[in-house]
Amino acid sequence: MEKSEKLEEIVFPEDAEKGGRNLSHDCDVCKKSFSHKGYLNVHKRIHTKEKPFRCEICGKSFSQSSALTSHKRIHTGEKPYQCNICGKSFSWLGVFTNHKHSHTGETPYSCDICGKSFSQSSALTSHKRIHTGEKPYHCDICGKSFCTSSELLVHKRRIHTGEKPYHCDVCGKSFSNKSALNYHKHIHTGEKPYQCDICGKSFSQNNDLTEHKHIHTGEKPYRCDVCGKSFSHRGDLKSHKRVHTGEKPYQCNICGKSFSHSCTLTSHRRIHTGEKPFHCDICSKSFSDYSALTYHKRIHTGEKPYHCNICGKSFPVNGKLTIHKRIHTGESPYSCDICCKSFTRPGSLASHKRVHTGEKPYPCDFCDKSFSHQCALTRHKRIHTKEKPFRCEICGKSFSQSGNLASHKRSHTGEKPYLCHVCGKSYLSAGILTAHKRIHTGEKPYHCDVCSKSFSNHGNLTKHKRIHTGEKPFHCDICGKSFSCNSSLASHRRFHTGKKPYR
């Protein structure tokens, strides 16, 4: 809550001499008008930064004597304003007046733009800046601007000074602002006094309840002035704006890497510390951030709460749904600046760029082979470990890759979702369809570097190369004879078994 210092209710001699006439006194800096010259003189201290009233206990200075009087109550603990309804006491008249509205529900200050009402005039003043875009409070260190003086104060403590003057008397944890401390204290008390009258959900802070209600109303009052996108939470708008500005105000003090969100920095730091504070209560696996744990738990529960409103397909995380929707819209917002090829995901673009650079940053610690993608390395390692973690629950067959399991399952269901638009033939997997399409196009993109012979799929090239190398990796476990391809081994085994496949 932004505290505004009220001008002292005094009679100025120069005005008394004029018979109390209501003359206008204008500020020559900002042109604001006042009914008394004394009020104007007090106001000018905003521009001059003059603070003539000093606390003799802590040395803090103020522009008005009333502000000093109020401040001294921090040291004395005096709370002269008592609520006759609940008995709660307050140090400041303004806070006491605002508190009274919590009993009456009165919101006498209305916005003339959107009609929203507030219990405090200062809250209305701050709210109006959403519409005007005004940010009158500027940080003298980095130049960043804010809507309220309290936001500026919190910014300075978080980013520049690191000051945390508010301490929890239960656990000793410190905070940069009082509201954060009050929010934290609810962890110890479990108190959630603010309840939604629509769904009954309770909250520890009133502003959390206010923003929660936007879920029910669909209201998105926070609008980006750059792209026009609207948000239901002010924090989401603030984070979104960094997409346009490229601002990354949260810096790691270990490696210097910067981030646009404080939560991302917190998660990043755990890379250095190795901390994994979030534990799965089903399999005991640990994670460095809560969202990863939430996503992991859906493996156990099978929950897929994010649904595509076009085809009905469901996903365990919202990010996968967003990417999936681009199949329907055809949107590929991430473009390669070398060949202009576009991609639906930033990760796909980063991987693609390695085609141009030849970079293979993921080395195998078994065989010295390197890969351009982490997932390719993970799949490759299973050749060495013989691991097959993906098991068919129908026939029990296991696979080293989830894609192979998905394709295999279609042999049970008969599903062939990949359709060739040339001949109408359908296939179990996208890879088989891609290989099939080369029959129509005549494309043979896989070239032998020994004899320059070309092939339509990588598997045929691999088999062909064994002609040059003499490699015969498939061994008969009965007589020990070796073969260059698996099909030849299968034919050979029939000599031992006597099996005749063709009748």
C-alpha positions as CSV (number, residue, x, y, z in Angstrom):
1,M,0.0,0.0,0.0
2,E,1.4,3.4,-1.0
3,K,1.4,5.8,1.9
4,S,0.9,9.4,0.9
5,E,2.0,12.1,3.3
6,K,-0.9,14.5,3.8
7,L,-0.3,18.2,4.0
8,E,-0.6,19.6,7.4
9,E,-4.0,21.2,8.3
10,I,-2.7,24.6,9.4
11,V,-3.6,28.2,8.7
12,F,-0.9,30.1,7.0
13,P,-0.5,33.8,8.1
14,E,-0.3,35.2,4.6
15,D,-3.6,33.6,3.7
16,A,-5.3,34.8,6.9
17,E,-4.2,38.3,6.0
18,K,-6.1,38.0,2.7
19,G,-9.3,37.2,4.6
20,G,-9.2,33.5,3.7
21,R,-9.8,34.2,0.0
22,N,-9.4,31.0,-2.2
23,L,-6.5,32.1,-4.4
24,S,-4.7,29.7,-6.7
25,H,-1.0,29.2,-6.1
26,D,0.7,27.4,-9.0
27,C,3.9,25.3,-8.9
28,D,6.4,26.7,-11.4
29,V,7.9,23.2,-12.0
30,C,4.9,21.0,-12.6
31,K,2.1,23.6,-12.8
32,K,0.1,21.9,-10.0
33,S,-2.3,24.4,-8.2
34,F,-2.9,24.9,-4.5
35,S,-5.4,26.9,-2.5
36,H,-2.8,28.1,0.0
37,K,0.8,29.3,-0.5
38,G,1.9,27.2,2.5
39,Y,0.7,24.0,0.7
40,L,2.6,25.1,-2.4
41,N,5.8,25.6,-0.3
42,V,5.4,22.1,1.2
43,H,4.7,20.6,-2.3
44,K,7.9,22.2,-3.7
45,R,10.0,20.0,-1.5
46,I,9.1,17.1,-3.8
47,H,11.1,18.9,-6.5
48,T,13.9,20.3,-4.3
49,K,14.2,17.1,-2.3
50,E,14.4,19.3,0.8
51,K,13.8,17.4,4.0
52,P,14.2,19.8,6.9
53,F,12.6,17.6,9.6
54,R,15.1,15.1,11.0
55,C,14.5,12.2,13.5
56,E,17.0,12.5,16.4
57,I,16.8,8.8,17.0
58,C,17.7,7.3,13.6
59,G,18.7,10.4,11.6
60,K,16.0,9.9,8.9
61,S,14.7,13.1,7.4
62,F,11.3,14.2,6.1
63,S,9.8,17.0,4.1
64,Q,6.9,17.6,6.5
65,S,6.7,17.7,10.3
66,S,3.6,15.5,10.3
67,A,5.5,12.8,8.5
68,L,8.3,13.0,11.2
69,T,5.6,12.8,14.0
70,S,4.2,9.6,12.3
71,H,7.7,8.2,11.8
72,K,8.6,8.6,15.5
73,R,5.9,6.1,16.4
74,I,8.0,3.3,14.8
75,H,10.5,3.9,17.6
76,T,8.0,4.5,20.4
77,G,5.5,1.8,19.3
78,E,2.7,4.3,19.9
79,K,-0.6,3.4,18.2
80,P,-3.1,6.2,19.1
81,Y,-5.8,5.2,16.6
82,Q,-8.0,2.3,17.8
83,C,-10.8,0.6,15.8
84,N,-14.0,0.5,17.9
85,I,-15.3,-2.5,16.0
86,C,-12.3,-5.0,16.3
87,G,-10.1,-3.2,18.8
88,K,-7.1,-3.2,16.4
89,S,-4.7,-0.2,16.9
90,F,-2.8,1.8,14.4
91,S,0.1,4.3,14.4
92,W,-1.2,6.4,11.5
93,L,-4.5,8.0,10.9
94,G,-4.5,7.2,7.1
95,V,-4.0,3.4,7.8
96,F,-6.7,3.5,10.5
97,T,-9.1,5.2,8.0
98,N,-8.4,2.6,5.4
99,H,-8.8,-0.2,7.9
100,K,-12.4,1.0,8.7
101,H,-13.4,0.3,5.1
102,S,-12.6,-3.4,5.7
103,H,-15.6,-3.5,8.1
104,T,-18.0,-1.4,6.1
105,G,-16.9,-2.6,2.6
106,E,-17.0,1.0,1.5
107,T,-15.1,1.9,-1.7
108,P,-15.7,5.6,-2.1
109,Y,-13.0,6.3,-4.7
110,S,-14.1,5.4,-8.2
111,C,-12.0,5.4,-11.4
112,D,-13.7,7.6,-14.0
113,I,-12.2,5.5,-16.9
114,C,-13.2,1.9,-16.0
115,G,-15.5,2.4,-13.0
116,K,-13.4,0.3,-10.6
117,S,-13.7,1.4,-6.9
118,F,-11.2,1.6,-4.1
119,S,-11.2,2.1,-0.4
120,Q,-8.3,4.5,-0.5
121,S,-7.6,7.6,-2.6
122,S,-3.9,6.6,-3.0
123,A,-5.0,3.2,-4.4
124,L,-7.2,5.0,-7.0
125,T,-4.3,7.4,-7.9
126,S,-2.0,4.3,-8.4
127,H,-4.7,2.5,-10.4
128,K,-5.2,5.4,-12.8
129,R,-1.5,5.0,-13.9
130,I,-2.5,1.7,-15.5
131,H,-4.6,3.7,-17.9
132,T,-2.2,6.7,-18.3
133,G,1.0,4.7,-18.3
134,E,2.5,7.3,-16.0
135,K,5.5,6.2,-13.9
136,P,6.6,9.3,-11.9
137,Y,9.0,7.5,-9.5
138,H,12.5,7.1,-11.0
139,C,15.4,5.1,-9.7
140,D,18.5,7.4,-9.4
141,I,20.8,4.4,-9.8
142,C,19.5,2.6,-13.0
143,G,16.9,5.1,-14.2
144,K,14.0,2.6,-14.1
145,S,10.6,4.1,-13.5
146,F,7.7,3.0,-11.3
147,C,4.0,3.7,-10.8
148,T,4.3,4.0,-7.0
149,S,6.9,5.2,-4.5
150,S,6.6,1.8,-2.7
151,E,7.5,-0.1,-5.9
152,L,10.6,2.1,-6.3
153,L,11.6,1.5,-2.7
154,V,11.2,-2.3,-3.0
155,H,13.1,-2.2,-6.4
156,K,16.1,-0.4,-4.8
157,R,16.3,-3.0,-2.0
158,R,15.9,-6.0,-4.2
159,I,18.2,-5.0,-7.0
160,H,20.7,-2.4,-5.8
161,T,21.1,-2.4,-2.0
162,G,20.1,-5.9,-1.0
163,E,18.6,-4.3,2.2
164,K,16.0,-6.5,4.0
165,P,14.8,-4.6,7.0
166,Y,11.7,-6.7,7.8
167,H,12.4,-9.8,9.9
168,C,10.1,-12.7,10.8
169,D,10.0,-13.1,14.5
170,V,9.3,-16.9,14.1
171,C,12.0,-18.1,11.8
172,G,14.3,-15.0,11.4
173,K,13.9,-14.8,7.6
174,S,14.3,-11.2,6.3
175,F,12.4,-9.4,3.6
176,S,12.8,-6.2,1.6
177,N,9.2,-5.0,2.1
178,K,6.6,-5.3,4.8
179,S,3.9,-6.9,2.6
180,A,6.3,-9.7,1.8
181,L,6.9,-10.3,5.5
182,N,3.1,-10.3,6.2
183,Y,2.6,-12.8,3.3
184,H,5.4,-15.0,4.7
185,K,3.9,-15.1,8.2
186,H,0.9,-16.9,6.9
187,I,3.2,-19.9,6.3
188,H,3.6,-20.2,10.1
189,T,0.0,-19.4,11.0
190,G,-1.7,-21.1,8.0
191,E,-4.1,-18.2,8.0
192,K,-6.0,-17.5,4.8
193,P,-8.6,-14.8,5.7
194,Y,-9.6,-13.8,2.2
195,Q,-12.2,-16.2,0.6
196,C,-13.6,-16.3,-2.9
197,D,-17.4,-16.0,-2.8
198,I,-17.7,-17.9,-6.1
199,C,-15.6,-21.1,-5.6
200,G,-14.7,-20.9,-1.9
201,K,-10.9,-20.9,-2.4
202,S,-9.1,-19.0,0.4
203,F,-6.0,-16.7,0.2
204,S,-3.6,-15.2,2.6
205,Q,-3.6,-11.8,0.8
206,N,-6.4,-9.7,-0.5
207,N,-4.7,-8.9,-3.8
208,D,-4.2,-12.6,-4.4
209,L,-8.0,-13.0,-4.1
210,T,-8.6,-10.0,-6.4
211,E,-6.4,-11.5,-9.1
212,H,-7.9,-15.0,-8.6
213,K,-11.4,-13.6,-9.3
214,H,-10.2,-12.7,-12.8
215,I,-10.3,-16.5,-13.5
216,H,-14.1,-16.4,-12.9
217,T,-14.8,-13.1,-14.6
218,G,-12.3,-13.6,-17.5
219,E,-11.2,-10.0,-16.8
220,K,-7.7,-9.1,-18.1
221,P,-7.2,-5.5,-16.9
222,Y,-3.4,-5.4,-17.5
223,R,-2.7,-4.5,-21.1
224,C,0.7,-4.4,-22.8
225,D,1.2,-1.0,-24.5
226,V,3.6,-2.5,-27.1
227,C,1.7,-5.4,-28.5
228,G,-1.8,-5.0,-27.0
229,K,-1.8,-8.4,-25.2
230,S,-3.8,-8.5,-22.0
231,F,-3.2,-10.2,-18.7
232,S,-5.2,-11.1,-15.6
233,H,-2.3,-10.5,-13.3
234,R,-0.1,-7.4,-13.0
235,G,3.0,-9.6,-12.4
236,D,2.4,-11.5,-15.7
237,L,2.3,-8.2,-17.6
238,K,5.5,-7.0,-15.9
239,S,7.2,-10.3,-16.9
240,H,5.8,-10.2,-20.5
241,K,7.1,-6.7,-21.1
242,R,10.7,-8.0,-20.8
243,V,10.0,-10.0,-24.0
244,H,9.9,-6.5,-25.8
245,T,12.7,-4.8,-23.8
246,G,15.0,-7.8,-23.5
247,E,15.6,-6.7,-19.9
248,K,17.2,-9.4,-17.7
249,P,17.5,-7.7,-14.3
250,Y,18.3,-10.9,-12.2
251,Q,22.0,-11.8,-12.4
252,C,23.7,-14.9,-11.0
253,N,26.5,-13.9,-8.7
254,I,28.4,-17.1,-9.4
255,C,28.6,-17.2,-13.3
256,G,27.2,-13.8,-14.2
257,K,24.3,-15.2,-16.3
258,S,21.2,-12.9,-16.3
259,F,17.6,-13.8,-16.3
260,S,14.3,-11.9,-16.9
261,H,12.5,-13.5,-13.9
262,S,13.7,-14.0,-10.3
263,C,12.2,-17.5,-10.1
264,T,14.4,-18.5,-13.1
265,L,17.5,-17.2,-11.4
266,T,16.5,-19.1,-8.2
267,S,16.2,-22.4,-10.2
268,H,19.4,-21.6,-12.1
269,R,21.4,-21.2,-8.9
270,R,20.6,-24.8,-8.0
271,I,22.8,-25.8,-11.0
272,H,25.7,-24.5,-9.0
273,T,24.6,-25.7,-5.6
274,G,23.2,-29.1,-6.8
275,E,20.2,-28.5,-4.6
276,K,17.1,-30.4,-5.4
277,P,14.5,-29.5,-2.7
278,F,11.4,-30.8,-4.4
279,H,10.8,-34.6,-3.9
280,C,8.3,-36.9,-5.5
281,D,6.4,-38.7,-2.7
282,I,5.8,-41.7,-5.0
283,C,9.2,-42.6,-6.4
284,S,11.4,-40.3,-4.3
285,K,13.0,-38.6,-7.3
286,S,14.2,-35.1,-6.6
287,F,14.0,-31.9,-8.7
288,S,15.6,-28.4,-8.6
289,D,12.3,-26.6,-9.3
290,Y,8.7,-27.2,-8.3
291,S,7.3,-27.1,-11.9
292,A,9.5,-30.0,-12.9
293,L,8.2,-32.0,-9.9
294,T,4.6,-31.1,-10.9
295,Y,5.2,-32.3,-14.5
296,H,7.0,-35.5,-13.3
297,K,4.1,-36.5,-11.0
298,R,1.8,-36.6,-14.1
299,I,3.9,-39.6,-15.2
300,H,2.5,-41.5,-12.2
301,T,-1.0,-40.1,-12.3
302,G,-1.4,-40.0,-16.1
303,E,-3.0,-36.5,-15.7
304,K,-3.1,-34.4,-18.9
305,P,-5.0,-31.2,-17.9
306,Y,-4.2,-29.1,-21.0
307,H,-6.7,-29.9,-23.8
308,C,-6.5,-28.7,-27.5
309,N,-9.8,-27.1,-28.4
310,I,-9.4,-28.0,-32.0
311,C,-8.7,-31.8,-32.0
312,G,-9.2,-32.6,-28.3
313,K,-5.7,-34.0,-27.7
314,S,-4.4,-33.6,-24.1
315,F,-1.0,-32.7,-22.7
316,P,0.6,-32.8,-19.2
317,V,2.1,-29.3,-19.6
318,N,0.8,-26.0,-21.1
319,G,4.0,-25.5,-23.1
320,K,3.4,-28.7,-25.0
321,L,-0.1,-27.7,-25.8
322,T,1.1,-24.3,-27.1
323,I,3.6,-26.0,-29.4
324,H,1.0,-28.6,-30.5
325,K,-1.5,-25.9,-31.5
326,R,1.0,-24.7,-34.1
327,I,0.3,-27.9,-36.0
328,H,-3.3,-26.5,-36.6
329,T,-2.3,-22.9,-37.1
330,G,0.8,-23.6,-39.2
331,E,2.6,-21.0,-37.1
332,S,6.4,-21.3,-37.1
333,P,7.6,-18.2,-35.2
334,Y,11.3,-19.1,-34.8
335,S,13.3,-18.5,-38.0
336,C,16.9,-19.4,-38.8
337,D,18.9,-16.3,-39.8
338,I,21.2,-18.4,-42.1
339,C,18.7,-20.4,-44.3
340,C,15.4,-18.8,-43.2
341,K,13.9,-22.1,-42.3
342,S,11.2,-21.7,-39.6
343,F,10.4,-23.8,-36.5
344,T,7.5,-24.1,-34.0
345,R,9.9,-24.3,-31.0
346,P,13.0,-22.3,-30.0
347,G,14.7,-25.6,-29.0
348,S,14.2,-26.9,-32.5
349,L,15.8,-23.8,-34.0
350,A,18.8,-24.0,-31.7
351,S,19.2,-27.7,-32.7
352,H,18.8,-26.8,-36.4
353,K,21.6,-24.2,-36.3
354,R,24.0,-27.0,-35.4
355,V,23.5,-28.3,-39.0
356,H,25.2,-25.1,-40.2
357,T,27.8,-24.9,-37.5
358,G,28.6,-28.6,-37.3
359,E,28.6,-28.3,-33.5
360,K,28.2,-31.5,-31.6
361,P,28.4,-30.5,-27.9
362,Y,27.1,-33.8,-26.4
363,P,29.9,-36.5,-26.3
364,C,29.3,-40.1,-25.4
365,D,31.4,-41.2,-22.4
366,F,31.5,-44.8,-23.7
367,C,32.7,-44.5,-27.3
368,D,33.9,-41.0,-28.1
369,K,31.0,-40.4,-30.5
370,S,29.5,-36.9,-30.3
371,F,25.9,-35.6,-30.9
372,S,24.3,-32.3,-31.8
373,H,21.3,-33.0,-29.5
374,Q,21.1,-34.2,-25.9
375,C,18.2,-36.5,-26.7
376,A,20.2,-38.1,-29.5
377,L,23.0,-38.8,-27.0
378,T,20.5,-40.3,-24.5
379,R,19.1,-42.6,-27.2
380,H,22.6,-43.6,-28.3
381,K,23.8,-44.5,-24.8
382,R,21.1,-47.2,-24.7
383,I,23.1,-49.1,-27.3
384,H,25.8,-49.4,-24.7
385,T,23.6,-50.0,-21.6
386,K,21.1,-52.2,-23.5
387,E,18.4,-50.2,-21.6
388,K,14.9,-50.4,-22.9
389,P,12.8,-48.3,-20.6
390,F,9.7,-48.1,-22.7
391,R,7.5,-51.2,-22.3
392,C,4.3,-52.2,-24.2
393,E,1.6,-53.0,-21.6
394,I,-0.3,-55.1,-24.2
395,C,2.5,-57.6,-25.2
396,G,5.3,-56.8,-22.9
397,K,7.8,-55.9,-25.6
398,S,10.3,-53.2,-24.6
399,F,12.0,-50.4,-26.6
400,S,14.9,-48.0,-26.2
401,Q,12.9,-45.1,-27.6
402,S,9.4,-43.8,-26.7
403,G,8.8,-43.1,-30.4
404,N,9.4,-46.8,-31.3
405,L,7.0,-47.8,-28.5
406,A,4.3,-45.4,-29.9
407,S,4.8,-46.8,-33.4
408,H,4.7,-50.4,-32.0
409,K,1.4,-49.8,-30.2
410,R,-0.2,-49.0,-33.5
411,S,0.5,-52.6,-34.6
412,H,-2.0,-53.6,-31.9
413,T,-4.6,-50.9,-32.6
414,G,-4.2,-50.9,-36.4
415,E,-3.9,-47.1,-36.4
416,K,-2.0,-45.6,-39.3
417,P,-2.3,-41.8,-38.8
418,Y,0.4,-40.7,-41.2
419,L,-1.2,-40.3,-44.7
420,C,0.7,-39.9,-48.0
421,H,-1.1,-37.1,-49.9
422,V,0.2,-38.4,-53.2
423,C,-1.1,-42.0,-53.2
424,G,-3.3,-42.1,-50.1
425,K,-1.3,-44.9,-48.4
426,S,-1.1,-44.7,-44.6
427,Y,1.7,-45.5,-42.2
428,L,2.4,-46.3,-38.5
429,S,5.0,-43.6,-38.1
430,A,6.2,-40.2,-39.5
431,G,9.6,-41.7,-40.3
432,I,8.2,-44.4,-42.5
433,L,6.0,-41.9,-44.3
434,T,9.0,-39.6,-44.9
435,A,10.9,-42.6,-46.4
436,H,7.9,-43.6,-48.5
437,K,7.5,-40.1,-50.0
438,R,10.9,-40.5,-51.6
439,I,9.4,-43.2,-53.9
440,H,7.3,-40.4,-55.4
441,T,10.0,-37.7,-55.3
442,G,13.0,-39.9,-56.3
443,E,15.0,-38.2,-53.6
444,K,18.0,-40.1,-52.3
445,P,19.6,-37.8,-49.7
446,Y,22.0,-40.4,-48.1
447,H,25.3,-40.7,-50.0
448,C,28.1,-43.2,-49.6
449,D,31.4,-41.4,-49.1
450,V,33.3,-44.3,-50.6
451,C,31.6,-45.0,-54.0
452,S,29.1,-42.0,-54.0
453,K,26.1,-44.4,-54.4
454,S,22.9,-42.8,-53.0
455,F,20.0,-44.1,-50.9
456,S,16.5,-43.0,-50.0
457,N,16.9,-44.0,-46.3
458,H,19.7,-44.0,-43.8
459,G,19.3,-47.7,-42.9
460,N,20.0,-48.8,-46.5
461,L,23.2,-46.6,-46.5
462,T,24.4,-48.2,-43.3
463,K,23.9,-51.7,-44.7
464,H,25.6,-50.7,-48.0
465,K,28.7,-49.4,-46.2
466,R,29.4,-52.9,-44.8
467,I,30.2,-53.9,-48.4
468,H,33.2,-51.6,-48.2
469,T,34.2,-52.2,-44.5
470,G,33.5,-56.0,-44.5
471,E,31.7,-55.5,-41.2
472,K,29.4,-58.4,-40.2
473,P,27.8,-57.4,-36.8
474,F,25.0,-60.0,-36.8
475,H,26.2,-63.4,-35.4
476,C,24.5,-66.8,-35.3
477,D,24.4,-68.0,-31.7
478,I,24.3,-71.7,-32.9
479,C,27.2,-71.9,-35.4
480,G,28.9,-68.5,-34.9
481,K,28.6,-67.5,-38.6
482,S,28.4,-63.7,-39.1
483,F,26.3,-61.6,-41.5
484,S,26.2,-57.9,-42.7
485,C,22.5,-57.5,-42.1
486,N,19.9,-58.9,-39.7
487,S,17.6,-60.3,-42.5
488,S,20.5,-62.5,-43.8
489,L,21.0,-63.8,-40.2
490,A,17.2,-64.6,-40.0
491,S,17.3,-66.5,-43.3
492,H,20.4,-68.4,-42.1
493,R,18.8,-69.5,-38.8
494,R,16.2,-71.4,-40.8
495,F,18.8,-74.0,-41.8
496,H,19.2,-74.8,-38.1
497,T,15.5,-74.7,-37.2
498,G,14.1,-76.2,-40.4
499,K,11.4,-73.5,-40.5
500,K,9.9,-72.8,-43.9
501,P,8.3,-69.4,-43.9
502,Y,6.9,-69.6,-47.4
503,R,4.2,-72.2,-48.1
